[in-house]
Amino acid sequence: MNTPALSRSSRFFRSGFSLVEVVLAVGIMALGVVTILGLLPHGMEITRLTANELAENRIVDGIVSDLQAMDWVTLNDAAGAADVVGNRYFDDQGLSLDEGDPELGAELSYVAHVEIPEMDVLLPSNARLPAINQNLRRVVIKVAATPLQQFDFENPPPAVTVRTVTQLIAKTR
C-alpha cells in the first residue's frame, strides 16, 4: 500500500479552498453584515418608541390608581380636587419625582397634567349621554416627553407630542 509521493502532494493541494471560493464566501458574509447593520437604526427607533410608550402607560396607570384610591368626596369636591389636578413630574422610567427635589431638573423626562372636568362635562359637546352618572368622574391626563417643568399643554411646540388619555374613575365604596 505504498502510494507514490506525487499523489500524496496532489491530495494536499486539493484539500484547501481556492481563492475564488474564499472571496465569494467573504462577499456573501459582508452582504449579510451590511444588511443587518442597515436594520439597526430602525430597531433602535422602535426600541425608543416602545420605551416611551411603556413609561407613558406607567404614568397614566399610576395617576389613575392614585385617583381611584382617593376618597370619593375629596375627588368629587372641586376644592378637594385642587390638590389632585395640575402638573406631575416623572423620570425616564415613568417613576414619580418630588416637585421640591433639587435634582428634579436633571432627572425630569416626562410631565403629566391632570384635569378633572365638571360633572356635566363627561364627554365632548358633540357626544351625548342619556344621563349623568353620579358614580363616575372623568379624568383627563395629558403626558408629554419633555424636561420642561413649566410645559404649556395648551400650546405645545410641534416637536413634542402630547398624549391625552381620558379615564373614568368609578365610586367603589
SVG drawing of the C-alpha trace seen along z (x, -y; Angstrom):
<svg xmlns="http://www.w3.org/2000/svg" viewBox="-81 -78 88 80">
<polyline fill="none" stroke="black" stroke-width="0.4" points="0.0,0.0 2.7,-2.3 1.3,-5.4 3.5,-7.5 4.7,-10.9 3.1,-12.7 -0.4,-11.5 0.0,-12.5 1.1,-16.0 -1.7,-16.4 -4.3,-15.4 -2.7,-18.0 -3.2,-20.8 -6.8,-19.8 -8.0,-19.7 -8.0,-23.6 -10.3,-26.4 -9.5,-28.2 -9.1,-32.0 -12.4,-32.3 -14.3,-30.3 -12.9,-32.4 -13.7,-35.7 -17.3,-34.5 -17.7,-33.5 -16.4,-36.8 -18.6,-38.7 -21.7,-36.8 -20.9,-37.4 -20.2,-41.1 -23.6,-41.4 -25.3,-39.9 -23.4,-42.1 -24.2,-45.2 -27.9,-44.3 -28.0,-43.7 -26.2,-47.0 -28.8,-48.7 -31.6,-47.4 -30.0,-48.7 -31.2,-52.3 -34.8,-51.2 -34.6,-48.7 -33.2,-51.4 -36.1,-53.8 -38.7,-51.1 -37.0,-50.4 -37.1,-54.1 -40.7,-54.5 -41.6,-51.4 -39.8,-52.6 -41.6,-56.0 -45.0,-54.3 -44.2,-52.0 -43.2,-54.9 -46.3,-56.9 -48.6,-53.9 -46.9,-53.5 -47.5,-57.2 -51.2,-57.1 -51.7,-53.8 -50.1,-55.3 -52.2,-58.5 -55.4,-56.6 -54.7,-54.2 -53.9,-57.2 -57.2,-58.8 -59.1,-55.5 -57.7,-55.1 -58.7,-58.6 -61.8,-59.4 -64.7,-59.9 -65.9,-63.1 -62.4,-64.6 -62.3,-63.7 -65.8,-64.9 -65.3,-68.2 -63.7,-70.9 -61.8,-72.4 -60.5,-68.9 -59.6,-68.1 -57.4,-71.2 -54.6,-69.1 -55.1,-66.4 -55.2,-68.5 -52.1,-70.2 -48.7,-69.0 -46.8,-66.0 -43.2,-65.1 -41.6,-61.8 -38.2,-60.3 -37.3,-58.4 -38.8,-55.2 -42.2,-56.8 -41.5,-56.9 -42.8,-59.9 -40.4,-62.7 -41.0,-65.1 -41.7,-68.6 -39.5,-70.1 -36.5,-67.9 -33.4,-70.0 -32.4,-67.2 -35.8,-67.5 -34.4,-69.3 -31.6,-66.7 -33.9,-63.7 -37.1,-65.1 -38.2,-63.3 -42.0,-63.4 -44.6,-66.0 -48.2,-64.9 -51.1,-67.3 -54.2,-66.0 -57.6,-67.7 -61.0,-66.7 -63.7,-68.4 -67.1,-69.4 -69.7,-66.7 -71.8,-67.9 -68.9,-67.7 -68.4,-64.0 -68.0,-63.8 -67.2,-66.3 -70.1,-68.6 -70.8,-66.6 -71.4,-63.3 -74.5,-62.8 -75.0,-60.8 -78.5,-59.6 -77.9,-60.8 -75.0,-61.9 -73.8,-59.1 -73.1,-60.4 -70.8,-57.4 -68.3,-58.2 -65.8,-61.0 -64.0,-61.8 -60.2,-62.4 -58.2,-63.8 -54.4,-63.1 -52.0,-64.7 -48.5,-63.3 -45.5,-65.0 -42.0,-63.7 -40.2,-66.9 -37.7,-68.1 -39.5,-71.4 -41.2,-71.9 -43.4,-74.8 -44.6,-72.9 -47.6,-74.6 -50.1,-71.8 -52.5,-74.2 -49.9,-75.3 -47.3,-72.6 -44.4,-73.0 -44.6,-71.0 -41.6,-68.8 -43.2,-67.5 -46.1,-65.0 -48.7,-65.2 -50.6,-62.0 -54.1,-62.6 -55.9,-59.9 -59.4,-60.2 -60.3,-57.8 -63.5,-57.3 -63.0,-56.8 -65.7,-54.8 -67.0,-55.2 -66.2,-51.8 -67.2,-52.3"/>
</svg>
